[in-house]
Amino acid sequence: MSLAGDLAWLIGIPSPTGEEEALCNALARRLSRRFGAGGLLRVGNSLVAGQPGRGALLTLFGHLDTVPAQGNAVPEERGNRVFGRGASDMKSGLAVMLALLEDPEVAAGPYSVAGVFYDKEEGPAHENGLEAVLDAVGWLSRSDLAVVLEPTDLELQLGCQGTLNARVTFLGEAAHSARPWLGVNAIARAGEWLAAMHRREPVTVPVAGLEFREVMTVTTARGGVAANVIPDRFELNLNYRFPPSFSLEEAEARLRAAASAADEVEIFDRAPAGAIPEGNPHLARLERVSGARRTGKQAWTDVARLTRRGVPAVNYGPGEVALCHRADESVSVAAMETALANLKRFLTEG
């Protein structure tokens, strides 16, 4: 099957977060023809294809899940592009992984190559299926280089930002809205802080010759119980994206400092930044064979989960960042072909 055909097949098996079983089953049936029962490992609704053997261990990673459909559940190919839910994020990457894992030249090459298809990446960080896979399959942590085929516009994106989410709360005192002087308006109390957050500019942070942008953004707000009641509580979500140069502890301290005007700050979601694998010979070889532009990853990916376990990892995939999670999500077939050709060279050249 062609890359476009494989992508349409993958899109045609719905796999929103938490509903990946059907796609995992289909991949297991298909890959069993190449690897046999002994070469496949199932961990819940995640799948590992391949195992260590000769040469360096090079691993490919891609998540099975997508965001919910937005009228785009049925795949469509037109104008050398494939449209549909997950086309860019990241079933195009899965199609490239499939082609590589089924390629006899890759199988006969000088490296051990394994692919990891995992669930629940698009949901909360603590439910991500890759953590269970890494716990269950210890040899994956011996990878000499892991390539995460997230959307990168064919850039070689090193490292990744960490992320924190915090519940920031301003407190007041309830009263009748006809007599507001008898209460304290929690929403109004947050006004100056919100205005300051609105004016806050991204901060460019250089790391290992790459640029990352440190950003803090208010993403949700909730307050008030009725139209005629002065609100006594106003809760906001503060989302913080921080560069690889900051540890989780440093990032938490910076967030708390930025939200110091609030009465309560509760950090409830944490994901560390991904380290940059400097000096890795396989990364240097991938850069050479692909000719890809090096950039920093201005988002969080599972590169962070891998590098935390000592696995050197990078992001490189055919998906288009600007089209992720959109109703008109699509991907270029030419980009998929380029990613496949470059990664095949990487996995077959000594």
DALINQUI-V653998 format. One record per residue. N is the residue number from 1. PSI is psi as a letter, one per 20 degrees, with the letter a starting at -180 (999 if undefined). D_LAST is the distance of its C-alpha to the last C-alpha in whole Angstrom. Layout:
# DALINQUI-V653998
n->N psi->PSI d_last->D_LAST
n->N psi->PSI d_last->D_LAST
This chain:
# DALINQUI-V653998
n->1 psi->q d_last->28
n->2 psi->r d_last->27
n->3 psi->g d_last->26
n->4 psi->h d_last->29
n->5 psi->g d_last->31
n->6 psi->g d_last->28
n->7 psi->g d_last->29
n->8 psi->h d_last->33
n->9 psi->g d_last->33
n->10 psi->g d_last->32
n->11 psi->h d_last->34
n->12 psi->i d_last->37
n->13 psi->n d_last->36
n->14 psi->p d_last->38
n->15 psi->l d_last->37
n->16 psi->q d_last->38
n->17 psi->p d_last->38
n->18 psi->i d_last->40
n->19 psi->l d_last->39
n->20 psi->i d_last->36
n->21 psi->g d_last->37
n->22 psi->g d_last->37
n->23 psi->g d_last->34
n->24 psi->g d_last->32
n->25 psi->g d_last->34
n->26 psi->g d_last->33
n->27 psi->h d_last->29
n->28 psi->g d_last->29
n->29 psi->g d_last->31
n->30 psi->g d_last->29
n->31 psi->i d_last->25
n->32 psi->h d_last->27
n->33 psi->h d_last->27
n->34 psi->g d_last->23
n->35 psi->i d_last->23
n->36 psi->r d_last->26
n->37 psi->h d_last->29
n->38 psi->i d_last->27
n->39 psi->j d_last->24
n->40 psi->p d_last->26
n->41 psi->p d_last->28
n->42 psi->p d_last->30
n->43 psi->n d_last->32
n->44 psi->c d_last->35
n->45 psi->k d_last->34
n->46 psi->q d_last->30
n->47 psi->p d_last->27
n->48 psi->p d_last->24
n->49 psi->p d_last->22
n->50 psi->r d_last->19
n->51 psi->r d_last->19
n->52 psi->q d_last->17
n->53 psi->c d_last->15
n->54 psi->q d_last->12
n->55 psi->a d_last->10
n->56 psi->q d_last->10
n->57 psi->o d_last->13
n->58 psi->p d_last->13
n->59 psi->q d_last->16
n->60 psi->p d_last->18
n->61 psi->p d_last->22
n->62 psi->q d_last->24
n->63 psi->q d_last->28
n->64 psi->h d_last->30
n->65 psi->q d_last->34
n->66 psi->r d_last->35
n->67 psi->r d_last->38
n->68 psi->q d_last->42
n->69 psi->q d_last->42
n->70 psi->l d_last->44
n->71 psi->j d_last->45
n->72 psi->k d_last->42
n->73 psi->h d_last->41
n->74 psi->p d_last->41
n->75 psi->q d_last->38
n->76 psi->p d_last->38
n->77 psi->p d_last->36
n->78 psi->q d_last->38
n->79 psi->l d_last->37
n->80 psi->k d_last->33
n->81 psi->q d_last->33
n->82 psi->p d_last->33
n->83 psi->q d_last->36
n->84 psi->r d_last->37
n->85 psi->p d_last->37
n->86 psi->j d_last->33
n->87 psi->g d_last->32
n->88 psi->g d_last->30
n->89 psi->n d_last->31
n->90 psi->l d_last->29
n->91 psi->h d_last->29
n->92 psi->h d_last->26
n->93 psi->h d_last->24
n->94 psi->h d_last->24
n->95 psi->g d_last->24
n->96 psi->g d_last->21
n->97 psi->g d_last->20
n->98 psi->g d_last->22
n->99 psi->h d_last->20
n->100 psi->g d_last->16
n->101 psi->h d_last->18
n->102 psi->i d_last->19
n->103 psi->p d_last->17
n->104 psi->h d_last->16
n->105 psi->h d_last->13
n->106 psi->g d_last->12
n->107 psi->h d_last->13
n->108 psi->j d_last->12
n->109 psi->a d_last->8
n->110 psi->j d_last->6
n->111 psi->q d_last->8
n->112 psi->p d_last->12
n->113 psi->p d_last->13
n->114 psi->q d_last->17
n->115 psi->q d_last->20
n->116 psi->o d_last->23
n->117 psi->o d_last->26
n->118 psi->r d_last->29
n->119 psi->r d_last->32
n->120 psi->k d_last->35
n->121 psi->h d_last->33
n->122 psi->i d_last->35
n->123 psi->a d_last->38
n->124 psi->q d_last->39
n->125 psi->h d_last->36
n->126 psi->i d_last->38
n->127 psi->i d_last->38
n->128 psi->p d_last->34
n->129 psi->i d_last->32
n->130 psi->h d_last->29
n->131 psi->g d_last->31
n->132 psi->h d_last->32
n->133 psi->g d_last->29
n->134 psi->h d_last->27
n->135 psi->h d_last->30
n->136 psi->h d_last->30
n->137 psi->n d_last->26
n->138 psi->h d_last->26
n->139 psi->i d_last->22
n->140 psi->h d_last->21
n->141 psi->i d_last->22
n->142 psi->j d_last->19
n->143 psi->p d_last->17
n->144 psi->h d_last->14
n->145 psi->p d_last->15
n->146 psi->p d_last->17
n->147 psi->o d_last->17
n->148 psi->o d_last->21
n->149 psi->l d_last->22
n->150 psi->r d_last->25
n->151 psi->p d_last->27
n->152 psi->j d_last->25
n->153 psi->k d_last->26
n->154 psi->j d_last->22
n->155 psi->q d_last->23
n->156 psi->o d_last->20
n->157 psi->o d_last->23
n->158 psi->q d_last->23
n->159 psi->a d_last->25
n->160 psi->q d_last->28
n->161 psi->q d_last->32
n->162 psi->r d_last->34
n->163 psi->q d_last->37
n->164 psi->q d_last->41
n->165 psi->p d_last->44
n->166 psi->q d_last->47
n->167 psi->o d_last->50
n->168 psi->p d_last->53
n->169 psi->p d_last->56
n->170 psi->p d_last->60
n->171 psi->q d_last->63
n->172 psi->b d_last->66
n->173 psi->p d_last->70
n->174 psi->q d_last->71
n->175 psi->r d_last->74
n->176 psi->p d_last->76
n->177 psi->i d_last->74
n->178 psi->i d_last->78
n->179 psi->m d_last->78
n->180 psi->h d_last->75
n->181 psi->i d_last->76
n->182 psi->i d_last->77
n->183 psi->a d_last->73
n->184 psi->p d_last->70
n->185 psi->o d_last->67
n->186 psi->h d_last->64
n->187 psi->g d_last->62
n->188 psi->h d_last->64
n->189 psi->h d_last->63
n->190 psi->i d_last->60
n->191 psi->g d_last->60
n->192 psi->g d_last->60
n->193 psi->g d_last->56
n->194 psi->g d_last->55
n->195 psi->h d_last->56
n->196 psi->h d_last->54
n->197 psi->h d_last->51
n->198 psi->h d_last->51
n->199 psi->i d_last->52
n->200 psi->p d_last->49
n->201 psi->q d_last->46
n->202 psi->q d_last->42
n->203 psi->p d_last->41
n->204 psi->p d_last->38
n->205 psi->o d_last->36
n->206 psi->p d_last->33
n->207 psi->o d_last->30
n->208 psi->l d_last->27
n->209 psi->j d_last->28
n->210 psi->r d_last->28
n->211 psi->p d_last->31
n->212 psi->q d_last->33
n->213 psi->o d_last->36
n->214 psi->p d_last->39
n->215 psi->q d_last->41
n->216 psi->p d_last->44
n->217 psi->p d_last->45
n->218 psi->p d_last->48
n->219 psi->h d_last->47
n->220 psi->q d_last->50
n->221 psi->q d_last->54
n->222 psi->p d_last->57
n->223 psi->q d_last->60
n->224 psi->q d_last->64
n->225 psi->h d_last->66
n->226 psi->r d_last->69
n->227 psi->i d_last->70
n->228 psi->k d_last->73
n->229 psi->p d_last->71
n->230 psi->p d_last->70
n->231 psi->p d_last->66
n->232 psi->j d_last->66
n->233 psi->p d_last->62
n->234 psi->o d_last->59
n->235 psi->p d_last->56
n->236 psi->q d_last->53
n->237 psi->p d_last->49
n->238 psi->o d_last->47
n->239 psi->p d_last->43
n->240 psi->p d_last->41
n->241 psi->p d_last->38
n->242 psi->q d_last->37
n->243 psi->r d_last->34
n->244 psi->i d_last->31
n->245 psi->i d_last->33
n->246 psi->p d_last->36
n->247 psi->r d_last->36
n->248 psi->g d_last->38
n->249 psi->g d_last->41
n->250 psi->g d_last->41
n->251 psi->g d_last->41
n->252 psi->g d_last->43
n->253 psi->h d_last->46
n->254 psi->h d_last->45
n->255 psi->g d_last->46
n->256 psi->h d_last->49
n->257 psi->g d_last->50
n->258 psi->h d_last->50
n->259 psi->k d_last->52
n->260 psi->i d_last->54
n->261 psi->i d_last->57
n->262 psi->r d_last->57
n->263 psi->h d_last->59
n->264 psi->p d_last->56
n->265 psi->o d_last->52
n->266 psi->o d_last->50
n->267 psi->o d_last->46
n->268 psi->i d_last->46
n->269 psi->p d_last->42
n->270 psi->p d_last->39
n->271 psi->p d_last->35
n->272 psi->r d_last->33
n->273 psi->r d_last->31
n->274 psi->p d_last->27
n->275 psi->q d_last->26
n->276 psi->p d_last->23
n->277 psi->m d_last->20
n->278 psi->q d_last->20
n->279 psi->j d_last->18
n->280 psi->p d_last->15
n->281 psi->h d_last->12
n->282 psi->h d_last->10
n->283 psi->g d_last->13
n->284 psi->h d_last->13
n->285 psi->g d_last->9
n->286 psi->g d_last->11
n->287 psi->g d_last->14
n->288 psi->g d_last->13
n->289 psi->h d_last->11
n->290 psi->h d_last->15
n->291 psi->j d_last->17
n->292 psi->q d_last->19
n->293 psi->p d_last->22
n->294 psi->p d_last->22
n->295 psi->r d_last->25
n->296 psi->q d_last->27
n->297 psi->o d_last->28
n->298 psi->l d_last->32
n->299 psi->r d_last->32
n->300 psi->p d_last->31
n->301 psi->r d_last->28
n->302 psi->j d_last->27
n->303 psi->h d_last->25
n->304 psi->g d_last->28
n->305 psi->h d_last->28
n->306 psi->g d_last->24
n->307 psi->h d_last->24
n->308 psi->h d_last->28
n->309 psi->j d_last->26
n->310 psi->j d_last->24
n->311 psi->o d_last->21
n->312 psi->p d_last->19
n->313 psi->q d_last->19
n->314 psi->r d_last->20
n->315 psi->p d_last->21
n->316 psi->o d_last->20
n->317 psi->r d_last->22
n->318 psi->i d_last->24
n->319 psi->q d_last->27
n->320 psi->o d_last->30
n->321 psi->g d_last->31
n->322 psi->i d_last->35
n->323 psi->i d_last->35
n->324 psi->p d_last->35
n->325 psi->j d_last->38
n->326 psi->q d_last->40
n->327 psi->h d_last->42
n->328 psi->k d_last->40
n->329 psi->p d_last->37
n->330 psi->r d_last->34
n->331 psi->q d_last->31
n->332 psi->p d_last->29
n->333 psi->h d_last->28
n->334 psi->h d_last->26
n->335 psi->h d_last->24
n->336 psi->g d_last->23
n->337 psi->h d_last->22
n->338 psi->g d_last->20
n->339 psi->g d_last->19
n->340 psi->g d_last->17
n->341 psi->g d_last->16
n->342 psi->g d_last->14
n->343 psi->h d_last->13
n->344 psi->g d_last->12
n->345 psi->g d_last->9
n->346 psi->h d_last->8
n->347 psi->i d_last->8
n->348 psi->i d_last->6
n->349 psi->p d_last->4
n->350 psi->999 d_last->0
